[in-house]
Amino acid sequence: MKVLVVGAGIVGMTLAYEWLNKNPNDEIVIIDKEAHEAFHSSGKNSGILHAGFYYNTDSLKAKLTADGNRLMKDFCRKKNVKINETGKLVVVKNEDEIKTLFELEKRSKANNAGAYIISEEEARKIDPNAKTYKYALYSPNTASVNPKEVCRVLRKDLENKGVRFLFKMPFEKFNESYDFLINAAGLYADKIAHSFGVGLNYTVLPFKGLYRKYLGKDKIIKTQIYPVPNIKNPFLGVHFTLMADDTIKIGPTAIPAFWREHYVGFERFNFSEFLEIVTLEIKMFFKHKWFRDLAFYEMKFYNPKNLYLEAKKLVKKLPNNFKNYPPGIRAQLVNLNDLSLVMDFLIEKTENQIHILNAVSPAFTASFAFAKYVLEE
């Protein structure tokens, strides 16, 4: 059988990896419109390996993240890819956030994520600079890797197993025959699905994640430090990331973008996408108060000072010594029936097609477990 995978990101490549484990004699071709693997979200994310405590227990994210964390670490150890075993503290700003913190611990137990409540004093021992109120949630299983290195090593492994990669190859220009299609095209997965009449009730709404990189030589944090999130939306809030090489950055934002690859200025500007996405955002703005609140809150982060001030709430001391770090785009799926954000992974299938429509965070962490789940189903 000849299998076509669209998208050379972590999800597309792990699906190819798992397919070969089950069907070693099949022919797999992976195409991507960009010049190399992991060009978009897979290469631009922080490389955080999440533990799995954020997610509703009946969700695929809950089902797959803890296993995905373990499988990704197994792959990295096998391939000598560095894992920074940082752990994570979720810190509390006030009394109102404590209830959510205990809900996260409850989810952690249900999801086998290994995170648990500790006291303010215990948090201080883990990271003296972390600032919390009464309690914190500690996640020993959270870690970080270099996502570009992971994807580069995975691509090399797939090529050694006979997988053919075709770059600078948009799906609409690929004219070879194939027996099975796996659509893992990220920002454009919905467009490809729609061309087959699949997933017509959904569309991608891009959100821009801005970051700032710490320039100081001192190690101002010892672990990942996150705020208590609003668990009604899929964003985790501005936080501290300790990357695989111990680089520290703050972010990301979740700013509604105006076209799918709206990274910087008018780079990769697409007028038809601009009209389509802005129209959708206007509809959501007038229909949902939460979207209006989110838009107003997030837009302020275009001012770097506000990103610094938001991060400063999580620590006791923070030198103002940052510079811009390359942004990322989150391919967040929207349900067109009620203009709500799709919170969980979403897969649509036909007899000879799999369309990965919503593979947002923690898709990088969950990718190996996600691939096993999709192909077993």
GIHUGI-V203776 format. One record per run of one state. SS is the DSSP state (H for helix, E for strand, - for the rest). FROM is the first residue (numbers start at 1). LEN is the number of residues. If there is no record, write none. Layout:
{{SS	FROM	LEN} {SS	FROM	LEN}}
This chain:
{{-	1	1} {E	2	5} {-	7	3} {H	10	13} {-	23	4} {E	27	6} {-	33	8} {H	41	4} {-	45	3} {E	48	2} {-	50	10} {H	60	19} {-	79	5} {E	84	1} {-	85	3} {E	88	4} {-	92	3} {H	95	17} {-	112	3} {E	115	5} {H	120	7} {-	127	3} {E	130	1} {-	131	4} {E	135	5} {-	140	3} {E	143	2} {-	145	2} {H	147	14} {-	161	3} {E	164	4} {-	168	3} {H	171	3} {-	174	6} {E	180	4} {-	184	2} {H	186	10} {-	196	6} {E	202	13} {-	215	9} {E	224	4} {-	228	11} {E	239	4} {-	243	5} {E	248	4} {-	252	3} {E	255	2} {-	257	14} {H	271	17} {-	288	1} {H	289	14} {-	303	1} {H	304	9} {-	313	2} {E	315	1} {-	316	6} {E	322	14} {-	336	4} {E	340	2} {-	342	4} {E	346	5} {-	351	2} {E	353	6} {-	359	4} {H	363	14} {-	377	1}}
